[in-house]
Amino acid sequence: MKTVQLQRKRDTAWQYIGPKQDLKNPLVLIFGNRFLLEEAVTFDELRKLFPDGHLVFGSSSGDLIADSVNDEHLSVTAIELERAHFEVQTINVRSVAYNSERAGREVVSKLNPEGLKHIFVVSEGSSVNGSALTKGMQAAAPKVLITGGLCGDDARFERTLAGYNKPPDDGEIVVIGFYGESFEASFSLYGGWIPFGPQRVVTRSEGNVLYEIDGKPALDLYRMYLGEKAKELRGSALIYPLNVTSTENNQAFVRTILQIDEAQNAMILAGDVPEQALVQLMMTNTDSLAMASETAALRALEGRTVPPQLALLISCIGRKLVLSQRVEEEVEEVREVLGEDVIISGMYSYGEIAPFYGERSCKLHNQTMTITLISE
């Protein structure tokens, strides 16, 4: 595997991180600030830099490259696979009437199933329902490991973008299939958030819209628990997510609140919350988040047959807000575990896609550090 990494801020030249080298038909991962991705010059510049590259774009709530976290940058990791190979397919959720589950099935079905080892997904994060997307993708490839994330837009929640070999757009879902006898992918995720307060029952919800908890308007109840912090909504919602325990399989997962609907006294979450599920507020601190990233890295290494060459990190915007000035600490914890030779790339997202630890069926998560390790 050969890699090239570079980055730039607005109105500055591209700066290489590490050595510059020629790559043949590389996979080029471009994560960064939504406003910079909207500029027409961005696509033109990257096409000139990588004329035969497969350009995959994703807007972020902060991009990860090497050991740094950037907010107003574009970060690029270009990868030439020397023994394995890859294929990229896309779909726009608008083309299937915003049916995210159907979009997931259809886009994964476009990949050649013969020898498919791993799927990495970069999905637009505003109009795509991540829970439904993961369900559809896994249905189309039930035995394949699927990881990735939903694109972000800092803490603005205005517009997210994704794309492949064209300027990124709303509604785009990009899947990258990896193939080859020597190709190996492993993963893990960990949160570091602690539930507090009483468990309550979801009494009315529809998909990712939460209307009632214990028969009361969800937004009113949430505001009551936040107290003074309620004045800071939507921002405070990102650092007080919901722990959701499904009565169907007793699995607990975290849901971030992306929007609030004042008219209906409801909350719009990053993924589905089923009726009759139990919910609790959650909280954390910087030390817990950094330790969680270390745990994720250690678990991702378990069972590998060869050392990883590339680490793709997808972490949640809520974690970034809590970590604040210490945000690079969680990347440093990953680096310390993986070592200096592993290339690190990734983004802060509106949702992380991976199986639960010890499982193979992908799900949508929030508030986790999700790590995918790749080698060929």
N, C-alpha and C positions, 0 to 999 in steps of 0.2 A: 504494500500500500504506500502510495506517495501522496503527500498532502502539501497544500499551500494555504496560508491564512493571511488575510489582510483586512484592514478596516479604514473607515474614514468618517469624519464629522462633516456637517454641512459646510460647503464652500472650502473644503480642504482637499488635498491630494490623497490618494490611496497610500497607506503605509503597510508594508509587509511585516508580519510577525514571524520571525524565523526566515529560513532561506527561501529565495525565489527560484523556482524551477519550472521547466516546461512539463505540462501534463497532457495526456492523450485522452480525449473524450471523457473529461472528468464529470463527476457529480458535484455540482456547486450549490452549497447550502447558503442562502443569504437571509439572515435574520436582522431585524433592526426597526428603527423608528418609522412609524406609519407615514409621517409627512415626507420623509426622505424617499420612501418607496413610491409615493404618489408622483414624485417628480419624474418626468419623461427621461431626463438625462441619466437617471440611475440605470434603467434597463440598457440604454445605449452604451454606457460606460462598461457595464459588466459583459455585454456581448462582445465588445472590443477586447476586453481582457481575456475572455474565454470563448473564442470564436466557435469552437466545437463542443462547448460545455453544455451540460444539461442543467439549466438554471432553475432552482427551486426557491421560491420566495415565501417568506412568512413575516408578517408584522409582529412585533414583540412588545412586551412591557418591560423591556430591558434585554439586551442580548449578552450572551456569555461567549467569551473567546479566550483561549489560553487560561490565565488565572484572573481575568478582569471581568467586571460587569459594567456595561455601558448603557446610557439612557438616550443619548442623542446621536447615535452612531448607526452605521451599517457595518455588520461583521460578516465576513465571507470565509467559508472553509471549503476548499476544492479538493476532491478526493479522486485519485486514479486507482482503481482496483486492478491489481496485476494478475491475480489468479481467479478471483470471483468475478461476477458481473451483475448488473442491475437493469431494471426496467422501470420506467415512470409512466403512470397513468393518471388521468384527472377526470373530474366531473364537476359540474356546477349544480348546487342544490336547487337553483331556480329551474333547472331543466326537468326536475322531477317534482315540481309543485311544492318545494320546500319539505319534501318527505326525506328526512335525514337518514332514516333506516334504509329506505330504498336506495338512496345515493350511496350509502356504504356498501350495500350488496353489489350494486352495479359497477362501482369503480374497482373494487377488488376482483370482481369477475373478469375484468378486462386484462388482468395480469395472467401471464402464462403460468398455469399451475404446476407444470412439470419442473421438479427440482426446487420449488419455491421454499426458501429457508426462513425468511423474515420479511415483515412489512413494516416500514416506518411511514407514518402519516403526518402531514402538515396540513391542518384544516383551518379555514377561516373560522373565527370564533364568535361571531355575532349572530348570524342567521342560521348556523348549523347547530342542531341539538346534539351535543356530544354523546349523551347516553344512547340515543337512537342510532347515531352513527356507528358507535362501537358494536352495538347489537347486530347491525346489518353487515359490517365488515367481518365479524367473527362467524356469522352464519355462512358467508361465502367462502371462508377459509378456516374451517373449524380446528384444523390441526396445526395452523401456522401461528407463530408468535407475532403479535402486533403491538407496537409501541408508537409513541409520538405525542402530539399535543395540539391544542387549539390556540390559534394565534391571538395575540393581545394588542392592546392600544394604551399602554401605560395604565393609569387609573381613570382614563377619560370615558371609556366604554362608548365611544362614538362610532368608530368604524375599524374593522379588522380586514386584513388583506392576505391573500395567498395566491400563488400562481406558478405555472411551469412554462418556461420558454416563451413567455410573453409578459407584458407588464401585469403585476398582480392586481386582483380584482375582488369584489365582494362575492361571497358564496362559493368560492373555489375550494375543492378538496383535492389534495395531491397525495398519491400513495407511491412509495418507492419499494419495489420488490427486489430482494437480494437472492442470488443464486450461486451455487458452486459447492463442490464436495468439501473444500477446505474452509468454507465460510462458517463462522460461528458468531452467534449473537446471544447475549445474556442480559438480564435486566434485574432491577429491583426498585422499590419505592418505599419511602418512609415519610411520616408526617411530623411527629413531634408536638402535636396539639393535644390538649387535655380537656375532656368534657367537664362541665360544671353545671350546677343547678339541677332542678328536677327534670326527669324525662316526661315528655308530653307526646300526645298522639296526633298525628296528621289526620284531620277529619275531613278535609276537602282539598284536593289538589288536582291539577290537570297537566300531565307532562311535567314540565319544569316550572310551572306556576303554582306557588303555594298560597292558598286562599285562607284556610282555617286550621288552627291548632287548638285542640280541646274544645272545638265548637266556637272558638272566638276568632275574630279577624287576625290573621297571622302578623300583619304589620303592626297592629296595635300592641299585641303581646310582645313582639320583638322590641318595640320602642320602650315598653315598660321595663324590660330587663336591662336595656342599655342605659337607662337613666339619662344623665347629662350627655353621654356619648351619642344619644339619639339625634342631637342637634347637628352632628357631623355626618349623618347619612348622606350619600352612599359610602363615603370613605370608611367610616367606622365598621360598616358591614363586612369589609374585606378582612378585618382583623378579629372579628367575632363570627366565624362561620358556624354552620350547623353540623353536628354529628348525627348521622341518620342510621338507624338500625332497622333493617328490613325484617318484618315478621315472617316473610316467605322463606328466607335462608339464614336468618340471624347474623348476616354480615353487616358490619358497620363501615360506613364510608362518610366522607366529608363533602359538604356542598357549600360553595361560595355563593353569596347573594350578589348578583350582577346589577340588578335594577330593582327599583321599587315602583309600584303602581299605586299612586295615591288615590285614584278614582275608585279602585276596587279593593283598597286596603290589603294589597297582596304583594308578594315578593317573587321576583323572577330569578331563578337559580341557574347555575351553570350546567346543571343536569337534572334529570328527573328525580322526583321525590314521591314515592308511592303512598297512596292513602293507607292508613293504619300503621305506617312506620312510626317508630319512636324517634323523637328529636331532642337534642340538647344543645345548648350553646357551648362553644369551645374557646379556649384561650391558649396562649403560649408565651415564650420569651426567647430572647436571642440565643441563649445558651442551648435551649432545647432544640431549636431549629438547626443550629450548627451540628449538634450531636446526631440529629436525625439524618443529616446529609452524610455524615461519616458512616452511620449504620447502613444507609442505602448503598454506599460504595462497597462496603465489606460484603454485603449480601449479593451484590451484582457479580462479584468475583467467584462466588461459590460454584463449584462444579465445572468451571471452565477447564478445557483441555490445553489451551495455549493462552499466553498473556494477551490482553486486549491492545489494540492499536489506536482505536478511536472511541471516545466517550461522548455520547449525545445526552446532554442534560436538559431536562424540561422541569422547571420549577415554577411555583405559582406566584402570581402578583401579590397575594396576601402575605406570603412569606417575605417578599421583598420589602413591603411596607413596614412589617414588624422589625426586620433586621436593620432597615434604614442605613445609617452610615457604616454599619458592620456587615453589609450585604455580601461583600466578597469573602467573608469568613466561611460561608457554606461551600463555596467553590474551593477554597483553600483546604477544607477538610477532605473534599473529594480528591484533590490533587495529592494530598499527603498519603492517602490510601493507595491510589493508583500508580503513583510514581511519576517522574518527570518525562518519561518517554511516551506517554499516552497523550494524543491530541484531544483537546477539549473544545467542544462547540455546543451551542444550545441557546435557549431563550427562556424568559419568564412569560408565562402563558395564562390563559383563562381556563385551562383544564388540561390535565395530564392523562394520557392514554397508556394503559399497561394492565396486565393481569394483577390480581392480588398476589402477595408473596406466596410462593409455593404452588401457584395455579398457572394455567395456560390460557384461559379465556379472558380476553381483554375487557376492561371496564373503563369508565370515565372516573377520574379522581380529581379532587381539589385539595389545595394546600399541602401537596407532597413535593418532595424532590424525587423525580423519576430519572433513573439512569439506564441508558442502553449502551452496552459495551460490544464493540464489533472488532472482529479480526478476520483475516483471510489466509 
